[in-house]
């Protein structure tokens, strides 16, 4: 047992795809959901939240409360099934068909690496990402996100080429994620129904990771038919 688990969010209305079962759409001959689950095959536990259809052996399924309550409610439902010994959890969308085990390993390594060992590369990443985030986030949100320092880092997530955080392509320390859910619920009258994922980042230290490996970006998500076509081309 490594204490590492994965929660995959398979809900959502897929409105831009006409309401189809998006995680079941094949890329490279396999459903997107199954490709994501394969990328975390080494996790002690794999949990799918949402209407998932058939899943590989050993994968547990559940639903958010209320059904359709959004990704944060789904995260809470997934965490409710985790074993007591869990220490870290990969938090992933089900529509990441290009995700690989190597990409998840990179996030886990980034979460566990002290900032001092990352040196100038980490400093450069932070400066680049701060500049990009300033253009997109309200001032209150920018002020509430702490810089990553040593063991206080709560999660590692990928950023795309424009510096946008891929919040559902991330690995969290489980105690920090539970605390973030509690804080967010407290600001919303005790409910997580409809809460935004970015609300979990308030007051936590985020380590942002740029993909430097070979191959397509692992954080690429499929929201449209054109996205699926691009993923198919990359997967060949």
BAFI-3210 file (N, C-alpha, C; in Angstrom, 3 decimals, decimal comma, padded with zeros to 6 digits):
// residues 236
n [1|2|3|4|5|6|7|8|9|10|11|12|13|14|15|16|17|18|19|20|21|22|23|24|25|26|27|28|29|30|31|32|33|34|35|36|37|38|39|40|41|42|43|44|45|46|47|48|49|50|51|52|53|54|55|56|57|58|59|60|61|62|63|64|65|66|67|68|69|70|71|72|73|74|75|76|77|78|79|80|81|82|83|84|85|86|87|88|89|90|91|92|93|94|95|96|97|98|99|100|101|102|103|104|105|106|107|108|109|110|111|112|113|114|115|116|117|118|119|120|121|122|123|124|125|126|127|128|129|130|131|132|133|134|135|136|137|138|139|140|141|142|143|144|145|146|147|148|149|150|151|152|153|154|155|156|157|158|159|160|161|162|163|164|165|166|167|168|169|170|171|172|173|174|175|176|177|178|179|180|181|182|183|184|185|186|187|188|189|190|191|192|193|194|195|196|197|198|199|200|201|202|203|204|205|206|207|208|209|210|211|212|213|214|215|216|217|218|219|220|221|222|223|224|225|226|227|228|229|230|231|232|233|234|235|236]
n.u [000,847|000,606|-000,572|-001,626|-004,186|-006,785|-009,187|-011,661|-013,502|-016,527|-018,837|-021,060|-022,675|-021,992|-022,730|-021,761|-021,284|-023,684|-024,891|-023,989|-022,624|-019,850|-017,342|-017,371|-016,806|-014,778|-011,226|-008,521|-009,427|-010,265|-012,451|-012,496|-012,600|-011,564|-008,973|-007,981|-008,206|-006,336|-003,993|-003,652|-003,272|-001,598|-002,452|-003,565|-006,290|-008,975|-011,409|-014,431|-016,527|-019,770|-022,050|-020,894|-020,912|-019,702|-016,745|-013,203|-012,054|-011,890|-012,213|-014,024|-017,309|-019,348|-021,819|-022,245|-023,747|-026,221|-027,223|-025,688|-024,644|-022,237|-018,616|-017,191|-018,867|-018,814|-016,156|-016,104|-017,794|-016,263|-014,011|-015,175|-015,120|-012,549|-009,829|-008,670|-005,864|-005,017|-003,003|-002,297|-003,978|-004,889|-006,571|-008,770|-010,164|-012,495|-012,215|-009,669|-007,962|-005,315|-003,743|-001,080|000,644|003,219|002,936|001,279|002,933|004,909|003,539|003,123|005,752|006,496|004,889|006,063|008,662|010,936|010,883|013,372|015,016|014,123|014,952|016,144|014,480|011,918|011,410|011,324|009,111|007,078|007,097|006,395|003,831|002,481|002,284|000,599|-001,707|-002,488|-003,774|-006,187|-007,497|-009,645|-008,662|-008,938|-008,889|-006,314|-004,768|-005,327|-004,134|-001,485|002,134|004,120|005,870|008,174|007,193|004,577|003,129|000,107|-001,024|-000,143|-000,347|-000,892|-000,009|-001,140|000,102|-000,475|-000,351|-002,560|-004,104|-004,598|-006,922|-008,210|-006,369|-004,451|-002,594|-003,233|-002,430|-004,096|-005,148|-005,050|-006,817|-009,239|-009,528|-009,763|-012,213|-013,916|-013,599|-014,592|-017,253|-018,147|-018,286|-020,450|-022,842|-022,774|-023,075|-021,910|-022,933|-022,894|-020,556|-017,492|-014,480|-012,162|-012,571|-011,574|-008,927|-008,399|-006,353|-004,451|-001,288|-000,031|001,642|002,747|003,045|004,786|004,373|006,963|007,645|007,926|005,690|002,065|000,222|-000,618|-002,751|-004,748|-008,084|-011,268|-013,760|-015,324|-016,431|-014,410|-012,183|-012,007|-011,329|-008,788|-007,448|-007,541|-005,823|-003,403|-003,089|-002,307]
n.v [-001,199|002,161|004,474|006,099|007,309|007,563|009,752|010,030|012,185|011,850|013,083|015,705|017,551|017,553|019,406|020,706|018,627|017,662|016,351|013,727|010,643|011,557|010,617|007,986|008,098|006,957|007,167|006,515|003,906|003,230|003,946|007,284|007,512|005,035|005,231|007,238|005,930|003,919|005,348|005,724|003,248|002,198|003,118|002,675|002,725|003,269|005,451|006,240|008,920|009,544|008,889|006,129|003,799|000,553|-000,410|-001,034|-003,971|-003,789|-001,076|001,379|002,839|005,777|008,319|011,862|014,038|016,427|014,424|015,591|017,765|019,023|019,437|019,779|018,773|016,190|015,513|015,442|013,252|011,196|011,186|010,231|007,506|006,677|004,803|004,713|004,935|006,533|009,019|010,729|011,985|011,632|013,885|013,920|014,723|012,927|013,179|013,209|012,074|011,819|011,560|010,119|007,495|008,331|011,093|011,514|010,533|012,491|014,663|013,672|013,464|016,156|017,187|016,087|017,008|019,095|022,670|023,921|022,135|022,273|024,677|027,165|026,597|026,177|028,704|030,220|029,056|029,802|032,611|033,010|031,852|033,370|035,825|035,169|034,351|036,724|038,097|036,861|036,185|037,376|040,010|039,344|036,554|036,099|037,119|035,349|032,937|031,039|031,190|028,405|026,611|024,439|021,784|022,668|022,705|022,047|020,898|019,665|020,738|020,654|023,261|024,949|026,014|028,705|029,310|028,617|027,019|023,564|022,307|019,928|018,047|017,002|016,418|015,962|016,517|014,587|015,423|018,229|018,622|017,727|019,642|021,931|021,436|021,530|024,211|025,556|024,653|025,815|028,478|028,514|028,025|025,428|023,690|022,007|021,971|022,903|024,362|025,999|024,523|026,040|027,346|025,713|026,283|028,481|029,963|027,920|026,345|026,083|024,054|024,604|022,931|022,607|020,824|018,905|016,672|014,180|013,909|014,511|017,121|016,153|017,172|017,831|018,310|017,055|018,779|019,265|018,014|018,520|018,637|015,936|014,845|015,981|014,791|012,132|012,219|012,859|010,574|008,570]
n.w [000,000|-000,920|-000,100|-001,980|-004,016|-006,548|-007,819|-010,144|-012,084|-013,610|-014,334|-015,523|-018,153|-020,838|-022,855|-025,144|-026,755|-027,427|-025,314|-025,029|-023,641|-022,552|-021,274|-022,182|-024,836|-027,470|-027,838|-029,783|-029,842|-027,279|-024,515|-023,230|-020,427|-019,594|-020,513|-018,847|-016,373|-016,794|-016,679|-014,003|-012,941|-011,039|-008,617|-005,227|-004,786|-007,027|-007,946|-009,454|-010,058|-010,871|-013,654|-014,924|-016,511|-017,657|-015,884|-015,361|-013,533|-009,986|-009,770|-008,098|-007,958|-007,618|-006,828|-006,944|-004,471|-004,441|-007,348|-010,282|-009,013|-009,468|-009,886|-007,427|-005,444|-006,391|-005,940|-003,134|-002,727|-003,833|-002,126|000,165|-000,031|000,324|001,721|005,161|005,287|003,208|001,734|-000,372|-003,285|-006,614|-008,609|-011,108|-014,289|-016,336|-019,020|-020,199|-022,454|-023,213|-021,070|-019,210|-017,411|-016,804|-016,790|-014,576|-012,584|-012,668|-011,539|-008,942|-008,095|-008,180|-006,158|-003,912|-003,905|-002,289|-002,351|-002,440|-003,753|-006,291|-007,252|-009,535|-011,707|-010,640|-009,586|-011,923|-013,201|-011,402|-011,617|-014,281|-014,287|-012,384|-013,689|-015,812|-014,415|-013,184|-015,159|-015,368|-012,963|-010,320|-008,058|-005,334|-005,328|-006,304|-004,234|-002,224|-002,780|-001,819|-002,051|-003,211|-000,807|000,322|002,529|002,861|000,573|-001,000|-003,254|-006,512|-009,811|-013,352|-015,657|-018,569|-021,830|-021,742|-019,122|-017,598|-014,899|-014,664|-013,085|-012,680|-013,270|-011,380|-008,322|-004,963|-001,502|000,790|003,419|003,107|000,978|002,070|004,087|002,516|001,222|003,444|004,236|001,975|001,918|004,273|003,589|001,993|003,221|004,152|002,008|-000,960|-003,411|-006,701|-006,393|-007,421|-008,733|-008,495|-006,133|-004,166|-003,989|-002,465|-000,150|-000,146|-000,889|-004,081|-006,323|-009,447|-012,500|-015,456|-018,455|-019,548|-020,850|-023,506|-026,314|-026,565|-024,741|-021,470|-020,100|-021,831|-022,509|-023,612|-024,861|-027,024|-030,271|-032,081|-030,392|-029,691|-032,164|-032,490|-030,347|-031,170|-033,376|-032,098|-030,574|-032,237]
ca.u [000,000|001,400|-001,321|-001,962|-005,472|-007,206|-010,615|-011,903|-014,830|-017,126|-020,142|-021,119|-023,756|-021,437|-023,662|-021,144|-021,283|-025,058|-025,356|-023,579|-021,814|-018,519|-016,248|-017,434|-016,385|-013,457|-010,065|-007,554|-010,045|-010,659|-013,175|-011,636|-012,547|-010,674|-007,611|-007,600|-008,013|-005,085|-002,889|-003,509|-003,431|-000,776|-003,056|-004,156|-007,735|-009,443|-012,830|-015,075|-017,731|-020,635|-022,616|-019,664|-021,008|-018,769|-015,401|-012,307|-012,125|-011,236|-012,582|-015,297|-018,087|-020,300|-022,412|-022,279|-025,047|-027,216|-026,760|-025,568|-024,257|-021,016|-017,364|-016,744|-019,699|-018,320|-014,897|-016,458|-018,339|-015,158|-013,177|-015,892|-014,850|-011,128|-009,383|-008,046|-004,429|-004,721|-002,295|-002,349|-005,029|-004,940|-007,899|-008,700|-011,362|-012,581|-012,074|-008,255|-007,556|-003,882|-003,051|-000,246|001,180|004,401|002,498|000,802|004,129|005,554|002,804|003,413|007,129|006,515|004,272|006,943|009,993|011,058|011,093|014,794|015,637|013,672|015,859|015,786|013,377|010,669|011,206|010,923|007,735|006,155|006,999|005,612|002,439|001,865|001,950|-000,582|-002,873|-002,932|-004,646|-007,444|-008,161|-009,933|-007,593|-009,119|-008,433|-004,862|-004,175|-005,585|-003,369|-000,172|003,237|004,517|007,092|008,485|006,184|003,230|002,447|-001,092|-001,293|000,609|-001,213|-000,306|-000,461|-000,994|001,050|-000,851|-000,271|-003,812|-004,051|-005,469|-007,271|-008,625|-005,230|-003,706|-002,418|-003,392|-002,302|-005,484|-005,622|-005,250|-008,033|-010,392|-009,654|-010,261|-013,643|-014,617|-013,601|-015,490|-018,628|-018,484|-018,603|-021,638|-023,946|-022,677|-023,305|-020,938|-023,713|-022,620|-019,337|-016,445|-013,251|-011,165|-012,800|-010,776|-007,546|-008,264|-005,542|-003,569|-000,086|-000,166|002,845|002,334|003,991|004,706|004,695|008,224|007,909|007,655|004,303|001,063|-000,002|-001,496|-003,901|-005,691|-009,418|-012,135|-015,062|-016,056|-016,097|-013,103|-011,182|-011,873|-010,579|-007,384|-006,912|-007,347|-004,601|-002,257|-002,954|-001,862]
ca.v [000,000|003,381|005,628|006,915|006,953|008,412|010,032|010,467|012,801|011,443|013,718|016,782|017,397|017,461|020,149|021,022|017,404|017,227|015,571|012,325|010,144|011,956|009,725|006,723|008,284|006,337|007,813|005,442|002,599|002,992|005,074|008,248|007,164|003,891|005,718|007,924|004,914|003,214|006,212|005,629|001,823|001,860|003,648|001,676|002,774|004,094|005,730|007,037|009,588|009,916|007,761|005,709|002,603|-000,498|000,035|-002,171|-004,606|-003,109|000,339|001,627|003,940|006,433|009,520|013,050|014,358|015,746|014,113|016,816|018,847|019,673|018,726|019,789|017,772|014,887|015,266|015,044|011,893|010,283|011,093|009,476|006,078|006,386|004,092|005,599|005,111|007,343|010,270|011,599|011,586|012,260|014,412|013,923|014,672|011,684|013,473|013,495|010,836|011,794|011,409|008,924|007,196|009,165|012,447|011,509|010,371|013,798|015,459|013,128|013,845|017,596|017,415|015,613|017,588|020,396|023,786|024,239|021,241|022,633|025,752|028,245|026,203|026,428|030,153|030,689|028,610|030,597|033,969|032,928|031,536|034,510|036,833|034,718|034,332|038,092|038,548|036,120|035,980|038,555|040,335|038,622|035,180|036,099|037,365|034,259|031,750|031,165|030,650|027,075|026,570|023,226|020,773|023,212|022,598|021,213|020,164|019,949|020,623|021,140|024,503|024,844|026,939|030,073|029,472|028,292|025,821|022,445|021,940|018,523|017,211|017,419|015,503|016,668|015,874|014,374|016,311|019,583|018,630|017,657|020,949|022,878|021,169|022,034|025,678|026,010|024,403|026,776|029,771|028,340|027,540|024,001|022,877|022,081|021,899|023,995|025,103|025,902|023,864|027,036|027,737|024,869|026,757|029,621|029,761|026,748|026,498|025,309|023,906|024,539|022,097|022,667|019,528|018,956|015,364|014,007|013,575|015,576|017,569|015,205|017,870|018,179|017,757|017,016|019,400|019,357|016,983|018,860|018,201|014,483|014,591|016,307|013,746|010,945|012,416|012,781|009,243|007,603]
ca.w [000,000|-001,031|000,375|-003,150|-004,622|-007,660|-007,962|-011,517|-012,169|-014,881|-014,497|-016,505|-019,131|-022,202|-023,716|-026,434|-027,562|-027,587|-024,174|-025,090|-022,522|-023,015|-020,865|-022,929|-026,225|-027,669|-028,453|-029,984|-029,642|-025,883|-023,929|-022,543|-019,013|-019,411|-020,710|-017,614|-015,327|-017,070|-016,274|-012,541|-012,624|-009,878|-007,390|-004,334|-005,011|-008,140|-007,722|-010,492|-009,570|-011,981|-014,407|-015,587|-017,327|-017,230|-015,517|-015,119|-012,228|-008,881|-009,742|-007,407|-008,514|-006,726|-007,400|-006,085|-003,854|-005,282|-008,700|-011,065|-008,114|-009,888|-009,623|-006,032|-004,773|-006,829|-005,226|-001,767|-002,784|-004,065|-000,924|001,193|-000,205|000,464|002,909|006,158|005,085|002,026|002,022|-001,545|-004,209|-007,932|-008,895|-012,559|-015,118|-017,115|-020,450|-020,462|-023,119|-023,475|-019,796|-019,122|-016,085|-016,600|-016,459|-013,187|-011,758|-012,597|-010,547|-007,616|-007,775|-007,909|-004,857|-002,842|-003,993|-001,611|-003,278|-002,549|-004,721|-007,639|-007,618|-010,442|-012,586|-009,938|-009,504|-013,241|-013,424|-010,593|-012,145|-015,518|-014,002|-011,705|-014,686|-016,551|-013,536|-012,901|-016,228|-015,400|-011,687|-009,511|-007,111|-004,069|-005,501|-006,424|-002,931|-001,287|-003,139|-001,212|-002,848|-002,769|-000,028|001,051|002,820|002,965|-000,710|-000,856|-004,481|-007,733|-010,981|-014,590|-016,296|-020,021|-022,415|-021,388|-017,676|-016,923|-014,064|-015,017|-011,710|-012,649|-013,652|-010,195|-007,201|-003,693|-000,194|001,183|004,496|002,584|000,168|002,977|004,741|001,516|001,059|004,630|004,182|000,917|002,364|005,322|002,967|001,153|004,031|004,405|000,810|-002,050|-004,648|-007,631|-006,052|-008,440|-008,295|-008,104|-004,750|-003,280|-003,957|-001,576|001,044|-000,214|-001,708|-005,314|-007,146|-010,843|-013,241|-016,912|-019,038|-020,276|-021,427|-024,929|-026,602|-026,437|-023,369|-020,769|-019,533|-022,896|-022,261|-024,794|-024,617|-028,287|-031,247|-032,643|-029,417|-029,818|-033,387|-032,232|-029,470|-032,007|-034,161|-031,182|-030,002|-033,264]
c.u [000,878|000,710|-001,774|-003,247|-005,773|-008,720|-010,821|-013,346|-015,416|-018,513|-020,096|-022,124|-023,264|-022,321|-023,070|-020,953|-022,691|-025,563|-024,974|-022,833|-020,354|-017,405|-016,218|-016,992|-014,984|-012,449|-009,004|-008,110|-010,469|-011,452|-012,217|-011,498|-011,554|-009,217|-007,112|-007,333|-006,721|-003,881|-002,658|-003,682|-002,628|-001,330|-003,625|-005,662|-008,006|-010,958|-013,332|-016,361|-018,539|-021,194|-021,555|-019,833|-020,037|-017,387|-014,520|-012,459|-011,339|-011,557|-013,941|-015,993|-019,039|-020,882|-022,332|-023,681|-025,188|-026,617|-026,772|-025,120|-022,929|-019,761|-016,930|-017,573|-019,239|-017,010|-015,192|-016,986|-017,227|-014,290|-013,847|-015,610|-013,396|-010,827|-008,681|-006,566|-004,044|-004,071|-002,307|-003,396|-004,888|-006,377|-007,946|-010,074|-011,325|-012,368|-010,653|-007,640|-006,060|-003,065|-002,282|000,204|002,394|004,016|001,989|001,982|004,863|004,856|003,105|004,813|007,206|005,927|005,237|008,328|010,035|011,398|012,569|015,481|015,226|014,409|015,288|014,621|012,037|010,379|010,739|009,488|006,759|005,977|006,177|004,133|001,743|001,424|000,698|-001,828|-003,382|-003,921|-006,037|-008,204|-008,487|-008,852|-007,709|-008,633|-006,921|-004,209|-004,301|-004,809|-001,941|000,915|003,663|005,846|007,173|007,291|004,763|002,464|001,304|-001,369|-000,313|-000,334|-000,474|-000,841|-000,239|-000,026|000,765|-000,833|-001,549|-003,672|-005,061|-005,874|-007,763|-007,622|-004,173|-003,546|-002,389|-002,856|-003,713|-005,929|-005,883|-006,522|-009,273|-010,613|-010,204|-011,756|-014,433|-014,698|-014,594|-016,943|-019,058|-018,853|-019,889|-022,803|-023,951|-022,885|-022,184|-021,621|-023,413|-021,353|-018,289|-015,184|-012,220|-011,349|-012,007|-009,366|-007,332|-007,446|-004,637|-002,376|-000,161|001,191|002,409|003,436|003,738|005,119|005,949|008,562|007,661|006,175|003,357|000,839|-000,991|-002,759|-004,967|-007,028|-010,299|-013,509|-015,930|-015,664|-014,735|-011,978|-010,938|-011,069|-009,090|-006,727|-006,652|-006,055|-003,358|-002,013|-002,434|-000,370]
c.v [001,244|004,595|006,545|006,391|007,901|008,530|010,657|010,966|012,575|012,035|014,806|016,480|017,242|018,190|020,435|019,795|016,847|016,325|014,108|011,942|010,380|011,010|008,398|006,872|007,729|007,297|006,730|004,072|002,289|004,180|006,007|007,908|006,039|004,283|006,440|006,912|004,134|004,030|006,176|004,182|001,417|002,423|002,515|001,581|003,671|004,224|006,626|007,611|010,048|008,682|007,196|004,560|001,551|000,087|-001,202|-002,726|-003,847|-001,636|000,488|002,835|004,488|007,632|010,654|013,265|015,876|015,385|015,371|018,001|019,496|018,966|018,718|018,812|016,363|014,532|014,775|013,615|010,871|010,098|010,256|007,977|005,704|005,669|005,044|005,862|005,976|008,661|011,242|011,066|012,367|012,647|014,698|013,992|013,398|011,913|013,911|012,293|010,721|011,684|010,088|008,703|008,066|010,587|012,536|011,361|011,692|014,704|014,972|013,505|015,331|017,908|017,097|016,242|018,927|021,490|024,082|023,378|021,568|023,854|026,751|027,880|026,482|027,914|030,710|030,292|029,500|031,987|033,992|032,747|032,662|035,557|036,445|034,770|035,737|038,599|037,930|036,087|037,300|038,762|039,553|037,195|035,122|036,254|036,171|032,988|031,924|030,641|029,295|027,095|025,249|022,336|021,320|023,113|021,599|020,381|020,565|019,763|021,141|022,513|024,353|025,909|028,396|030,307|029,167|026,997|024,785|021,764|020,509|017,636|017,495|016,269|016,327|015,828|015,772|015,263|017,733|019,661|018,552|019,011|021,989|022,680|021,716|023,564|026,183|025,797|025,433|028,138|029,718|027,738|026,048|023,119|023,065|022,024|023,129|024,772|024,945|025,260|024,888|027,512|026,903|025,410|027,943|029,246|028,554|027,061|025,542|025,246|023,669|023,876|022,272|021,318|019,659|017,627|015,335|013,680|014,735|015,958|016,663|015,849|018,196|017,501|017,932|017,554|019,449|018,191|017,253|018,468|016,695|014,139|014,887|015,243|012,461|011,052|012,274|011,350|008,203|007,325]
c.w [000,000|-000,427|-000,742|-003,785|-005,774|-007,664|-009,335|-011,616|-013,559|-015,085|-015,566|-017,592|-020,561|-023,202|-025,090|-027,313|-027,709|-026,483|-024,203|-023,812|-022,890|-022,557|-021,618|-024,379|-026,423|-028,278|-028,578|-029,664|-028,223|-025,369|-023,178|-021,067|-018,765|-019,618|-019,463|-016,499|-015,541|-016,623|-014,764|-012,089|-011,394|-008,566|-006,544|-004,545|-006,206|-008,008|-008,842|-009,911|-010,767|-012,666|-015,342|-016,565|-016,827|-016,933|-015,286|-013,711|-011,179|-008,766|-009,062|-008,027|-007,467|-007,466|-006,403|-005,539|-003,758|-006,642|-009,570|-010,247|-008,434|-009,416|-008,170|-005,202|-005,149|-006,129|-003,817|-001,740|-002,995|-002,829|000,159|001,105|000,054|001,774|003,869|005,915|003,901|002,424|000,858|-002,514|-005,509|-008,211|-010,388|-013,197|-015,947|-018,598|-020,798|-021,184|-023,365|-022,185|-019,776|-017,686|-015,795|-016,201|-015,026|-012,230|-011,609|-011,583|-009,132|-007,170|-007,426|-006,543|-003,727|-002,851|-003,266|-002,603|-003,483|-003,598|-006,147|-008,167|-008,599|-011,337|-011,938|-009,872|-010,843|-013,549|-012,669|-011,179|-013,424|-015,214|-013,252|-012,713|-015,456|-015,687|-013,253|-013,936|-016,156|-014,088|-011,005|-008,466|-005,818|-004,178|-005,594|-005,068|-002,010|-001,620|-002,670|-002,131|-002,327|-002,025|000,716|001,298|002,918|001,647|-000,591|-002,087|-005,560|-008,901|-012,204|-014,946|-017,793|-020,527|-022,122|-019,885|-016,930|-016,140|-014,531|-013,711|-011,579|-013,376|-012,586|-009,216|-005,922|-002,537|000,372|002,346|004,012|001,755|001,043|003,660|003,772|001,262|002,235|004,605|003,148|001,318|003,396|004,741|002,156|001,935|004,240|003,200|-000,196|-003,410|-005,508|-007,357|-007,153|-007,885|-007,836|-006,669|-003,759|-003,095|-003,024|-000,343|001,020|-001,116|-002,881|-006,010|-008,576|-011,666|-014,733|-017,480|-019,889|-020,927|-022,919|-025,116|-026,335|-024,984|-022,640|-020,226|-020,590|-022,646|-023,486|-024,442|-025,864|-029,194|-031,870|-031,700|-029,519|-031,069|-033,189|-031,359|-030,248|-032,812|-033,291|-030,697|-030,982|-033,143]
res [x|x|x|x|x|x|x|x|x|x|x|x|x|x|x|x|x|x|x|x|x|x|x|x|x|x|x|x|x|x|x|x|x|x|x|x|x|x|x|x|x|x|x|x|x|x|x|x|x|x|x|x|x|x|x|x|x|x|x|x|x|x|x|x|x|x|x|x|x|x|x|x|x|x|x|x|x|x|x|x|x|x|x|x|x|x|x|x|x|x|x|x|x|x|x|x|x|x|x|x|x|x|x|x|x|x|x|x|x|x|x|x|x|x|x|x|x|x|x|x|x|x|x|x|x|x|x|x|x|x|x|x|x|x|x|x|x|x|x|x|x|x|x|x|x|x|x|x|x|x|x|x|x|x|x|x|x|x|x|x|x|x|x|x|x|x|x|x|x|x|x|x|x|x|x|x|x|x|x|x|x|x|x|x|x|x|x|x|x|x|x|x|x|x|x|x|x|x|x|x|x|x|x|x|x|x|x|x|x|x|x|x|x|x|x|x|x|x|x|x|x|x|x|x|x|x|x|x|x|x|x|x|x|x|x|x]
***
